[in-house]
Every structure is written in structure tokens, then in C-alpha cells.
Amino acid sequence: MKILVTGAAGYIGSHTALRLIEQGHQVVALDNLVYGHRDVLTTLGIKDYYIGDIGDPNLLRRIFQEHRFEAVMHFSAFAYVGESVTKPDIYYNNNVVRTVTLLDRCVEAGVKAFVFSSTCATYGMARSDRISEDHPQNPINPYGQSKLMVEHILRDYERAYDLRHVILRYFNAAGADPKARIGERHDPETHLIPLVLDAALGRRDSIKIFGTDYDTPDGTCIRDYIHVNDLAQAHILGLEQAINQNASAIYNLGNGNGYSVKEVIETCREVSGRPIQTEATERRAGDPPVLVAAADKARKQLGWQPEFADLESIVTHAWRFHESHFA
Ligand code: UDP
């Protein structure tokens, strides 16, 4: 299939693009390089790429004239929860308004399926320890709200224009290409695993633990970490199913296993063999104590089998990339 991948120079977009290419699909990339990295496109060997914005109608017109896509995978988004609270305008503008511009071109060009990166942040405060797809969606920040808005828009576009969608609600994406060709390179970095690995490398003195008084076994927050390659594979399976069955679907993507912040740090110590200093600090605003996916639906309906479901493999691959890239 020929697929337009927006955000292909970013973290999850690049790992999915790599897997698409390895499975024989043709990838055309679109990235404005605000958070993506140009060298990633070179590493992936993508020749057909456009540096520009999903909100630029002239550029989109050109791309859709030059290529005929069966599907669009849409990863471009701003994804800093804290920033979304202080600057909601750029989140609604980028994540919602510009996505509508992209969707309109997809409809005009007769694209069959649209794969959308959504998030467990659309659920808001968890009412149960394992969150399934039918859990109420009440986002507590503009980032989650912007993703939920697009979910609603996709449903309306399906009804009105027959555009099929696959909505994937990620839990905590982590890890890297096992061969360390690409990995996680956010700037600024806010995610736990790369920050802990920074401490292991000596790029920071210590890692702050945001809250040690939660009602969890060791007092720290529990999250469901999912390997970025397993996320990537779920995108491909979801897309194939949407096209083969001519139907839309929504899936949670997580392993269904929760690990605490302290467990993550301990695993990073074991994998890296380095000492890692920690500092217990206040809770971070907006952090629910436990977020774990009930992801049986993707397993059952897509035959999705996470390959690296254990935290050690996830951290091993993250460390391999981190060490080779940042040491
Ligand atoms: N966390 C932490 N110290 C950090 C960064 C994150 O203790 O420097 C905690 C954070 O409070 C959360 C977990 O690690 O409980 C995962 O956070 P991350 O930002 O990686 O992902 P999120 O769950 O916010 O999507």
C-alpha cells in the first residue's frame, strides 16, 4: 500500500514508518520538523518526503496530486500535557484545526482509511484499574481534549463521507528500534524512561520521583509501558483490517501490565549496570495513580501479539539507543 505518514520524523511515526517499509509498503512522509528530526528520514531511507505542515492546504494539495494514497497515518501532534494547559490555543489549532484540513484533503482524494494516534489521556481520571475502550472519556487537559475532539470528528466524517478510521489510544509508549537505528529523542524530554537513562549516562545528576505517597504498593505511580515497535505493528494490523473489512474501529494499545516508577528505575539500573540517584519530590499535577490498559480487544480482533511485553526488553532497547545516541 502507498501510505502518507504525517509526523514520520517523530518518535512513534518513525518506528511505524520503518515497520511499514520493512513490510513492503511505500511510505511518503510529511513532517514540519518542529519536534521531528530530519536525519531520521535519511536513516529510514525515505526518498518521498515533504517538510511542511499538515495545516498548509497548498502543500497538501500538491502532495495529494503527486501521489495516490490508500491510507493516511496521522502522527503529527503536540503532546506535552503541561504545555497544553498553559497554551491551549496551539493544541487546538495544531491537533484539531490542522487535522481537519488534512482530513478534508483525504476525503477529496478518496483515501480509504485514516489511522489516528489517540491517547489514554482522553479517558481522564480512571474509574477502574484497567481501562477498556468503553470507559467514559472526560479528559482533564487540553491535550486529551484535542485528541477526543478529533475522535468525534472522525466519526462524523465516516458517517458523512465514508472515510474509515482506526483510532488507537496509546498508553505509555516506550523503547526503541531493537537495532538502535532510531529511538526516543524528545526535546524537551519529559518522559520517565529516557530521563532515567539520562541519569544512568550521567547527563543528569538524578531522577525526580513525582510522588511517593500514592495508594499503590510502593507509593509511586503505576503505568502501562508499551514497546513502540508493538505500537507500530498494531497500526499496520489495524489499517489492514479497516481496509479488508471496510470498517472503522477503536483500540486501546497497552500490555495490560502496570509498573511503578520505582520498578522502572530499578529495571533501568539492572539493564544499564549504572547507579542512578533518585530524589523524591511532590506529586506532578494531573497524574492519576494508576493507568493500565485493558487491551484484549486489539489482541482478539486484530490478532495483535506484543513482542516485547516485558519491561526489561523495553528498557534494554531504550538503553541501547540512548547509549549509542547520547553517550
Ligand atoms: N515521572 C517521574 N519523574 C519524571 C518523569 C515522570 O516520577 O521525571 C512519573 C510520572 O509522574 C508518571 C510516570 O513517571 O507517574 C510516567 O510519566 P511520563 O511522563 O513518562 O508519562 P505519562 O504517564 O505522563 O504519559
Boltz pocket constraint, residues with backbone or C-beta under 6 A from the ligand:
constraints:
  - pocket:
      binder: B
      contacts: [[A, 171], [A, 172], [A, 190], [A, 191], [A, 192], [A, 193], [A, 195], [A, 207], [A, 208], [A, 209], [A, 210], [A, 211], [A, 221], [A, 222], [A, 223], [A, 261], [A, 284], [A, 287], [A, 288]]
      max_distance: 6.0
